[in-house]
């Protein structure tokens, strides 16, 4: 399957293929392959994350920095889903529409993007990337403050971030606390 279909159809490089190995609702390994970009990210639970064979770490944003956040694309969200993301319109957060979810997760895992905020829960879009971010030292949480469940039933929206403090800052904004 192709993640970033819009970019793929347009002949742009911003798409990838996502594969996740899961058992009983837990993701054990993931692969994110961006063929045009020549990038292959691999994550194995408890063993870390690599990009083209080199370990990657998400790190943390500089204290007080404006957080760069990729959020659900407005072209693919309902009015209610758009309203759920309005909390990101606050000082200290620069939100933009998501391209390929898989590449956004990779950007978080390598420290190029501070966080994501998504309000759809298709496992095929999120399982690989969430493990990648976690194994790179990042954090993820649903609005209820619990990890995203690939089987569904999550309190949305949810975030994946470079570190726990950033995840909490995004969740506070999504809850309307700025």
Secondary structure, DSSP 8 states (H G I E B T S, - for coil): --B-HHHHHTT-S--BEEEEEEETTEEEEEEEEETTTTEEEEEETTTEEEETTEE-------TT--EEEEE--GGG--HHHHHHTGGGSSTTEEEEE-S-HHHHHHHHHTTSS-EEEE----HHHHHHHHHHHHHTT-EEEETTSS---TTS---SSEEEESSHHHHHHHHHHHTT--
